[in-house]
Amino acid sequence: MPSNVNLVWRPEPNARPSYPFDDELVRRDLYNLDKLNRPEGIGLSRHHVIPYNTLMDAWNSVVENEYNNKKSALAGELRKFAKAVAGKLGDLRLEARFARNIPRIRNFAEEFSKSSTRHDPSKQERLEGWDDFLSIFAWLPGNLFVGPEGARRADEPADGFEAGSAGIVGAESLAQRRQVYDRLDRYLMNPNSPGMKVDAMRGIRDLAQALDKNGLRPVREADWKREKQGDKLRFRIKPLAEHAVLMESDTRPRRDLPRGSASPSVPTLSGSAPNVDAGITIDGVSLQLAVQFDQNGYVRRRAHSAGIQMGALLNWIASKWGVSDGIPKGLRDLTLQYLTVDVLTGPGGLEEWEFTAATEARFSGAVMDLLFFLRRRTPSGGGAPVFSVSADAGVTIGHGDEPARLWFRGGVEKTSVGAWELNASAEATSDALTLTQLLSAAGTEGSA
């Protein structure tokens, strides 16, 4: 068994690992999803709550940045996850071929956990069972629900988080998946940040809850409503009114602005968005926007860079989109650690750009991770593009391998006197903090 192997998954955008479980998708009657209609009915799909690309990007990032460091706690968490999968194989309803390959998958988990195994991107050799294991990782049953295929959905999230699926998966399950998604997604925005690594550790650990043989939610007529769009009937998940904060599908490149926060916007922008196929160049750095998703008329593209200065980024946005007055001047004083560019294009001329600028600040010995989201959205069906700015702030409190994390989400607003401020509120899913931890973060000694 070779010790130097390639462990990443990076195929064509719409190529995914084989589905490993034994359930079958059968066409349904257009007017009754509980009724089978094999020859002429509408097609079904298995929809990811946490987007497929978020899972696979997190896998690749941990493998490429952490795996060969045997002291990495984050890499250790991924090894534990592999062992958890191996331990659950007998309980999962695997398709016959995958059931026969259980010894291969267990062998992969064992070899993946050895200190002698190293990731080598120059190699083509894989560990035995690597492909079967990634099939399970990509299609965790507790992260899936069955519904009309994307082309038939009125709330198609285009590989975004299935924020409106509480009516199918349950509010508690959706909240747990949202927490995992936020942790992994933020890690991908700045994978070298110690705080973001803590978030990713917890995200991977909690992802094990999706190893549930009964987790896949089947299609049910009671979960869906119909609406006419053009000459077609399309389907939308019925919402749970008491969980309205989770109900809108996340069709933005990343996330909505928090409810109740006002972000500065420029209704009419003087510039135009560049050609996404050609990529963009900022201060001499070329960013090729790689296609991650291309289905049902929606295309998502993404690029990363650690070599662009904050001033250069803001100059590019101001010159291309004519929004210099809508960008807080204080951002220029921050050091850009990692830049992510997300672009979503879709039917009706929809085009949404999002630049995520990752940086950090320190106060009284505590480290704050900052994510600034600069967005330009051209709505479907025409209309003037809108520019907005928002931010997330995460505080690391305490020491050791796994300190506490407190996240705030909010809008970047201009005050009545012309100053800019981050108006944010703590996320409900942040860690519970003791008084001692809060006093320590503030630089004050004390005890609870």
KOLLUMVO-135154 format. One record per residue (C-alpha): x, y, z; chain; residue number from 1. Coordinates in nm, 3 decimals. Layout:
<atoms>
X_Y_Z_A_NUM
...
</atoms>
This chain:
<atoms>
0.000_0.000_0.000_A_1
0.162_0.331_-0.107_A_2
0.211_0.588_0.169_A_3
0.211_0.890_-0.066_A_4
-0.126_0.920_-0.237_A_5
-0.360_1.181_-0.380_A_6
-0.661_1.228_-0.151_A_7
-0.853_1.522_-0.303_A_8
-1.167_1.510_-0.516_A_9
-1.169_1.761_-0.800_A_10
-1.367_1.639_-1.106_A_11
-1.577_1.827_-1.359_A_12
-1.839_2.060_-1.199_A_13
-2.140_1.830_-1.233_A_14
-1.953_1.501_-1.180_A_15
-2.030_1.361_-0.836_A_16
-1.937_1.040_-0.656_A_17
-2.176_0.752_-0.719_A_18
-2.482_0.737_-0.495_A_19
-2.413_0.451_-0.248_A_20
-2.755_0.366_-0.098_A_21
-3.027_0.129_-0.214_A_22
-3.328_0.362_-0.248_A_23
-3.473_0.426_-0.594_A_24
-3.606_0.745_-0.750_A_25
-3.933_0.680_-0.935_A_26
-4.119_0.942_-1.137_A_27
-4.431_1.087_-0.973_A_28
-4.764_1.221_-1.089_A_29
-4.758_1.596_-1.151_A_30
-5.070_1.651_-0.940_A_31
-5.001_1.394_-0.665_A_32
-4.642_1.330_-0.559_A_33
-4.753_1.028_-0.358_A_34
-4.862_0.856_-0.680_A_35
-4.610_0.676_-0.902_A_36
-4.604_0.756_-1.274_A_37
-4.302_0.584_-1.422_A_38
-4.335_0.664_-1.794_A_39
-4.461_1.023_-1.793_A_40
-4.432_1.167_-1.442_A_41
-4.194_1.432_-1.316_A_42
-3.842_1.336_-1.220_A_43
-3.713_1.337_-0.863_A_44
-3.376_1.436_-0.717_A_45
-3.196_1.391_-0.388_A_46
-3.136_1.742_-0.257_A_47
-2.847_1.832_-0.024_A_48
-2.934_2.046_0.279_A_49
-2.567_2.139_0.330_A_50
-2.454_2.199_-0.030_A_51
-2.255_1.924_-0.195_A_52
-1.978_2.165_-0.292_A_53
-1.942_2.293_0.065_A_54
-1.878_1.936_0.182_A_55
-1.629_1.852_-0.092_A_56
-1.449_2.188_-0.073_A_57
-1.409_2.140_0.303_A_58
-1.271_1.789_0.247_A_59
-1.021_1.916_-0.011_A_60
-0.915_2.214_0.200_A_61
-0.847_2.008_0.512_A_62
-0.657_1.747_0.310_A_63
-0.446_2.006_0.126_A_64
-0.378_2.240_0.418_A_65
-0.380_2.017_0.727_A_66
-0.356_1.646_0.656_A_67
0.023_1.616_0.633_A_68
0.063_1.798_0.966_A_69
0.013_1.507_1.202_A_70
-0.024_1.748_1.496_A_71
-0.318_1.926_1.334_A_72
-0.630_1.893_1.549_A_73
-0.844_1.967_1.242_A_74
-0.686_1.684_1.042_A_75
-0.736_1.464_1.347_A_76
-1.107_1.542_1.341_A_77
-1.129_1.435_0.977_A_78
-0.957_1.106_1.064_A_79
-1.208_1.050_1.345_A_80
-1.489_1.113_1.099_A_81
-1.346_0.848_0.863_A_82
-1.344_0.600_1.152_A_83
-1.702_0.696_1.241_A_84
-1.810_0.615_0.886_A_85
-1.632_0.279_0.904_A_86
-1.808_0.202_1.230_A_87
-2.152_0.279_1.084_A_88
-2.125_0.080_0.762_A_89
-2.316_-0.219_0.897_A_90
-2.613_0.005_0.983_A_91
-2.639_0.192_0.653_A_92
-2.865_0.068_0.375_A_93
-2.595_0.039_0.112_A_94
-2.653_-0.057_-0.250_A_95
-2.529_-0.410_-0.328_A_96
-2.199_-0.305_-0.487_A_97
-2.112_-0.078_-0.197_A_98
-2.216_-0.343_0.055_A_99
-1.969_-0.582_-0.107_A_100
-1.702_-0.310_-0.077_A_101
-1.741_-0.258_0.298_A_102
-1.397_-0.418_0.361_A_103
-1.244_-0.168_0.115_A_104
-1.407_0.129_0.289_A_105
-1.291_0.009_0.631_A_106
-0.943_-0.039_0.490_A_107
-0.949_0.319_0.360_A_108
-1.044_0.454_0.705_A_109
-0.759_0.257_0.864_A_110
-0.497_0.368_0.611_A_111
-0.625_0.727_0.610_A_112
-0.570_0.741_0.987_A_113
-0.208_0.624_0.976_A_114
0.069_0.876_1.032_A_115
0.267_0.717_0.747_A_116
0.003_0.813_0.489_A_117
0.063_1.148_0.322_A_118
-0.126_1.350_0.066_A_119
0.081_1.413_-0.248_A_120
-0.097_1.619_-0.518_A_121
0.158_1.508_-0.778_A_122
0.050_1.145_-0.742_A_123
-0.231_0.968_-0.921_A_124
-0.242_0.672_-0.684_A_125
-0.538_0.655_-0.445_A_126
-0.595_0.462_-0.127_A_127
-0.804_0.152_-0.178_A_128
-1.165_0.238_-0.096_A_129
-1.113_0.614_-0.140_A_130
-1.386_0.644_-0.403_A_131
-1.638_0.439_-0.205_A_132
-1.572_0.639_0.111_A_133
-1.618_0.972_-0.067_A_134
-1.949_0.846_-0.208_A_135
-2.077_0.812_0.149_A_136
-1.924_1.146_0.252_A_137
-2.090_1.324_-0.041_A_138
-2.430_1.158_0.009_A_139
-2.473_1.145_0.388_A_140
-2.834_1.025_0.427_A_141
-2.915_1.268_0.709_A_142
-2.820_1.557_0.481_A_143
-3.063_1.463_0.202_A_144
-3.429_1.485_0.113_A_145
-3.611_1.371_-0.200_A_146
-3.818_1.615_-0.401_A_147
-3.900_1.728_-0.754_A_148
-3.589_1.773_-0.967_A_149
-3.434_2.118_-0.967_A_150
-3.577_2.215_-1.305_A_151
-3.925_2.167_-1.157_A_152
-3.866_2.368_-0.838_A_153
-3.976_2.727_-0.784_A_154
-3.733_2.755_-0.491_A_155
-3.425_2.601_-0.655_A_156
-3.128_2.708_-0.436_A_157
-2.868_2.650_-0.711_A_158
-2.629_2.458_-0.486_A_159
-2.693_2.695_-0.197_A_160
-2.804_2.594_0.151_A_161
-3.159_2.454_0.157_A_162
-3.275_2.720_0.400_A_163
-3.643_2.659_0.335_A_164
-3.649_2.285_0.407_A_165
-3.766_2.291_0.770_A_166
-4.105_2.162_0.661_A_167
-3.938_1.844_0.532_A_168
-3.635_1.776_0.750_A_169
-3.768_1.937_1.069_A_170
-3.671_2.264_1.234_A_171
-3.426_2.108_1.479_A_172
-3.245_1.909_1.211_A_173
-3.231_2.212_0.981_A_174
-3.086_2.430_1.256_A_175
-2.816_2.171_1.323_A_176
-2.729_2.144_0.953_A_177
-2.720_2.525_0.929_A_178
-2.468_2.537_1.211_A_179
-2.246_2.283_1.035_A_180
-2.279_2.472_0.707_A_181
-2.187_2.808_0.862_A_182
-1.882_2.657_1.033_A_183
-1.751_2.485_0.721_A_184
-1.837_2.776_0.493_A_185
-1.657_3.028_0.712_A_186
-1.354_2.801_0.734_A_187
-1.338_2.799_0.354_A_188
-1.332_3.181_0.357_A_189
-1.003_3.181_0.555_A_190
-0.862_2.828_0.598_A_191
-0.539_2.944_0.764_A_192
-0.712_3.127_1.050_A_193
-0.674_2.942_1.384_A_194
-1.027_3.043_1.480_A_195
-1.176_2.921_1.154_A_196
-0.998_2.587_1.206_A_197
-1.179_2.553_1.539_A_198
-1.507_2.618_1.356_A_199
-1.422_2.352_1.097_A_200
-1.333_2.098_1.367_A_201
-1.677_2.134_1.518_A_202
-1.845_2.133_1.181_A_203
-1.684_1.802_1.084_A_204
-1.758_1.652_1.425_A_205
-2.125_1.750_1.408_A_206
-2.149_1.628_1.050_A_207
-2.132_1.275_1.192_A_208
-2.495_1.323_1.302_A_209
-2.589_1.295_0.935_A_210
-2.470_0.932_0.937_A_211
-2.829_0.827_0.998_A_212
-2.969_0.528_0.809_A_213
-3.318_0.675_0.848_A_214
-3.208_1.030_0.765_A_215
-3.311_1.046_0.399_A_216
-3.654_1.212_0.382_A_217
-3.871_1.062_0.104_A_218
-4.089_1.276_-0.121_A_219
-4.437_1.346_0.015_A_220
-4.725_1.532_-0.144_A_221
-4.798_1.700_0.189_A_222
-4.459_1.877_0.191_A_223
-4.493_2.063_-0.141_A_224
-4.716_2.325_-0.300_A_225
-4.749_2.417_-0.667_A_226
-4.732_2.750_-0.845_A_227
-4.753_2.847_-1.210_A_228
-4.437_2.994_-1.364_A_229
-4.477_3.068_-1.730_A_230
-4.633_2.763_-1.891_A_231
-4.513_2.517_-1.624_A_232
-4.622_2.408_-1.280_A_233
-4.335_2.427_-1.036_A_234
-4.299_2.309_-0.679_A_235
-4.210_2.494_-0.361_A_236
-4.153_2.350_-0.013_A_237
-4.435_2.437_0.223_A_238
-4.292_2.660_0.498_A_239
-4.318_2.636_0.873_A_240
-4.450_2.979_0.978_A_241
-4.291_2.959_1.321_A_242
-3.947_2.921_1.162_A_243
-3.974_3.200_0.903_A_244
-3.612_3.307_0.965_A_245
-3.500_2.985_0.792_A_246
-3.749_2.980_0.509_A_247
-3.603_3.167_0.212_A_248
-3.384_2.950_-0.007_A_249
-3.026_3.073_-0.010_A_250
-2.983_3.168_-0.377_A_251
-2.714_3.424_-0.303_A_252
-2.354_3.316_-0.345_A_253
-2.341_3.280_0.037_A_254
-2.607_3.425_0.267_A_255
-2.874_3.687_0.315_A_256
-2.826_4.000_0.517_A_257
-2.964_3.951_0.869_A_258
-3.326_4.045_0.918_A_259
-3.371_4.399_1.047_A_260
-3.026_4.527_0.949_A_261
-2.983_4.801_0.695_A_262
-2.693_4.777_0.456_A_263
-2.589_5.075_0.243_A_264
-2.692_5.033_-0.116_A_265
-2.655_5.219_-0.442_A_266
-2.974_5.154_-0.645_A_267
-2.812_5.236_-0.979_A_268
-2.447_5.146_-1.037_A_269
-2.249_5.323_-1.304_A_270
-2.024_5.028_-1.388_A_271
-2.101_4.685_-1.531_A_272
-2.006_4.337_-1.420_A_273
-1.712_4.183_-1.609_A_274
-1.735_3.875_-1.828_A_275
-1.730_3.587_-1.581_A_276
-1.596_3.341_-1.839_A_277
-1.285_3.554_-1.889_A_278
-1.210_3.583_-1.517_A_279
-1.093_3.903_-1.351_A_280
-0.760_4.068_-1.278_A_281
-0.703_4.271_-0.961_A_282
-0.373_4.455_-0.923_A_283
-0.202_4.216_-1.164_A_284
-0.340_3.902_-0.996_A_285
-0.548_3.691_-1.234_A_286
-0.848_3.512_-1.084_A_287
-1.004_3.238_-1.297_A_288
-1.359_3.173_-1.183_A_289
-1.392_2.794_-1.178_A_290
-1.738_2.650_-1.240_A_291
-1.865_2.460_-0.936_A_292
-2.228_2.409_-1.034_A_293
-2.405_2.416_-1.370_A_294
-2.764_2.291_-1.365_A_295
-3.114_2.412_-1.449_A_296
-2.987_2.739_-1.595_A_297
-2.789_2.834_-1.281_A_298
-2.409_2.853_-1.285_A_299
-2.192_2.910_-0.978_A_300
-1.827_3.009_-1.010_A_301
-1.563_3.063_-0.744_A_302
-1.204_3.180_-0.709_A_303
-0.968_3.232_-0.413_A_304
-0.654_3.438_-0.359_A_305
-0.419_3.515_-0.073_A_306
-0.211_3.761_-0.275_A_307
-0.432_4.069_-0.312_A_308
-0.420_4.381_-0.097_A_309
-0.738_4.525_0.053_A_310
-0.681_4.864_-0.113_A_311
-0.642_4.701_-0.454_A_312
-0.967_4.508_-0.407_A_313
-1.160_4.818_-0.305_A_314
-1.013_5.019_-0.593_A_315
-1.125_4.749_-0.837_A_316
-1.481_4.746_-0.698_A_317
-1.502_5.127_-0.695_A_318
-1.375_5.162_-1.051_A_319
-1.576_4.877_-1.203_A_320
-1.904_4.945_-1.025_A_321
-1.883_5.314_-0.936_A_322
-1.952_5.262_-0.564_A_323
-1.668_5.449_-0.392_A_324
-1.918_5.629_-0.166_A_325
-2.072_5.296_-0.061_A_326
-1.749_5.142_0.069_A_327
-1.639_5.214_0.429_A_328
-1.304_5.394_0.414_A_329
-1.186_5.214_0.727_A_330
-1.167_4.887_0.534_A_331
-0.853_5.014_0.365_A_332
-0.671_5.001_0.699_A_333
-0.726_4.625_0.730_A_334
-0.491_4.357_0.600_A_335
-0.664_4.122_0.358_A_336
-0.565_3.768_0.450_A_337
-0.780_3.571_0.206_A_338
-1.019_3.668_-0.072_A_339
-1.305_3.460_-0.209_A_340
-1.500_3.560_-0.519_A_341
-1.841_3.394_-0.576_A_342
-2.054_3.455_-0.884_A_343
-2.402_3.318_-0.948_A_344
-2.573_3.361_-1.286_A_345
-2.922_3.237_-1.358_A_346
-3.240_3.262_-1.563_A_347
-3.378_3.601_-1.657_A_348
-3.043_3.779_-1.641_A_349
-2.981_3.707_-1.271_A_350
-2.620_3.790_-1.182_A_351
-2.486_3.808_-0.827_A_352
-2.128_3.884_-0.733_A_353
-1.988_3.852_-0.384_A_354
-1.637_3.935_-0.266_A_355
-1.562_3.792_0.080_A_356
-1.264_3.971_0.236_A_357
-1.124_3.780_0.535_A_358
-0.915_3.960_0.794_A_359
-0.877_3.976_1.171_A_360
-0.849_4.224_1.454_A_361
-0.727_4.200_1.814_A_362
-0.860_4.358_2.128_A_363
-0.753_4.297_2.488_A_364
-0.577_3.976_2.391_A_365
-0.876_3.827_2.205_A_366
-0.868_3.757_1.831_A_367
-1.165_3.855_1.614_A_368
-1.210_3.700_1.272_A_369
-1.377_3.943_1.032_A_370
-1.554_3.853_0.708_A_371
-1.668_4.146_0.495_A_372
-1.917_4.067_0.218_A_373
-1.928_4.314_-0.071_A_374
-2.216_4.222_-0.302_A_375
-2.349_4.334_-0.636_A_376
-2.685_4.188_-0.736_A_377
-2.865_4.224_-1.068_A_378
-3.211_4.072_-1.019_A_379
-3.380_3.825_-1.250_A_380
-3.614_3.987_-1.499_A_381
-3.428_4.316_-1.524_A_382
-3.387_4.606_-1.287_A_383
-3.094_4.810_-1.164_A_384
-2.809_4.631_-0.986_A_385
-2.775_4.692_-0.612_A_386
-2.456_4.708_-0.407_A_387
-2.442_4.619_-0.035_A_388
-2.192_4.554_0.244_A_389
-2.234_4.328_0.546_A_390
-2.004_4.145_0.783_A_391
-1.962_3.852_1.021_A_392
-1.735_3.876_1.326_A_393
-1.613_3.575_1.520_A_394
-1.435_3.600_1.855_A_395
-1.202_3.333_1.989_A_396
-1.220_3.317_2.368_A_397
-0.996_3.098_2.580_A_398
-0.699_2.880_2.502_A_399
-0.614_2.518_2.434_A_400
-0.702_2.298_2.139_A_401
-1.063_2.409_2.130_A_402
-1.142_2.754_2.272_A_403
-1.493_2.897_2.277_A_404
-1.622_3.078_1.967_A_405
-1.878_3.360_1.959_A_406
-2.010_3.481_1.621_A_407
-2.191_3.803_1.534_A_408
-2.370_3.874_1.208_A_409
-2.479_4.216_1.089_A_410
-2.485_4.501_0.844_A_411
-2.219_4.766_0.787_A_412
-2.408_5.094_0.820_A_413
-2.341_5.462_0.777_A_414
-2.445_5.666_1.082_A_415
-2.614_6.008_1.083_A_416
-2.276_6.177_1.131_A_417
-2.120_5.997_0.832_A_418
-1.924_5.735_1.027_A_419
-1.940_5.364_0.950_A_420
-2.025_5.099_1.207_A_421
-2.092_4.726_1.224_A_422
-2.441_4.674_1.363_A_423
-2.441_4.306_1.454_A_424
-2.610_4.060_1.685_A_425
-2.482_3.734_1.831_A_426
-2.586_3.416_1.652_A_427
-2.809_3.182_1.847_A_428
-2.579_2.891_1.757_A_429
-2.266_3.047_1.910_A_430
-2.104_2.881_2.210_A_431
-2.246_2.947_2.554_A_432
-1.985_3.150_2.742_A_433
-1.914_3.167_3.112_A_434
-1.869_3.499_3.291_A_435
-1.503_3.409_3.344_A_436
-1.452_3.373_2.969_A_437
-1.621_3.705_2.897_A_438
-1.412_3.883_3.160_A_439
-1.098_3.725_3.016_A_440
-1.191_3.840_2.663_A_441
-1.233_4.193_2.794_A_442
-0.892_4.184_2.957_A_443
-1.036_4.178_3.309_A_444
-0.957_3.918_3.570_A_445
-1.246_3.770_3.760_A_446
-1.440_3.459_3.833_A_447
-1.798_3.352_3.788_A_448
</atoms>
